[in-house]
Amino acid sequence: MRFDIVTLFPAIFDGYLTQSLLDKAIQRELVHIHRHDLRDWAENTPHRKVDDRPFGGGPGMLIQVETTVNCVEAIEAMDPRPARRILLTPQGKPFDQRVAEDLATTDRIMLLCGRYEGFDQRVVDILQPEEVSIGDFVLNGGEVAAMVIVDAVVRLLPGVLGDENSNIDDSFSRGNRLLEFPQYTRPRTYRGHAVPEVLLNGDHKAIAAWREQQSQQRTQQRRSDLLRNDTDHPSSK
């Protein structure tokens, strides 16, 4: 899979791309991640200016349409595979595990990271990207959101995780609407807190039943909204 990340601050990704499973996936060429500085497509300016004041007034600056469209079209020409364009914005559809699983089936993803007051609306009108939000809050830019999407998608690619089945029981995975059950490891007892006995007796049927019950209980207590019918979920509309 190939990611193309369009950003004004490519150095933000330096540490992130060199750590843990993601770094290993890159080294093994399971994923290719390319960062592109939007300023490289700025025209007729020694300062590589890519933003301007909004028509009609108002605070902040907008990223210009011409620079963005030229950038995206040039990047797409670098690889014959069509890119799935994703624009990171708090106005977009919610990003969840089902969206991550859907993205993991494509060969190439382009992530457009906004800054300031976002992009000129004509960027959306012309490029028609999918608009995606990682939550109902505002960040300084789309870079952190891009990292979230890369992380959620890459771990779903074959060969990235050590155990191919390790993500099956994850919260929200593969249509699962329950939160993951609690898990324990050694020591059996710590400061008066003991591992539940059912996990120690080797009865796999009893363990499975306990885990199911715990998932149901945890979901009811913490995220009862997940127990509604799937048609109520924003990403299903």
Order of alpha helices (4+ residues) and beta strands (2+ residues): beta-alpha-beta-beta-beta-alpha-beta-alpha-beta-alpha-beta-alpha-beta-beta-alpha
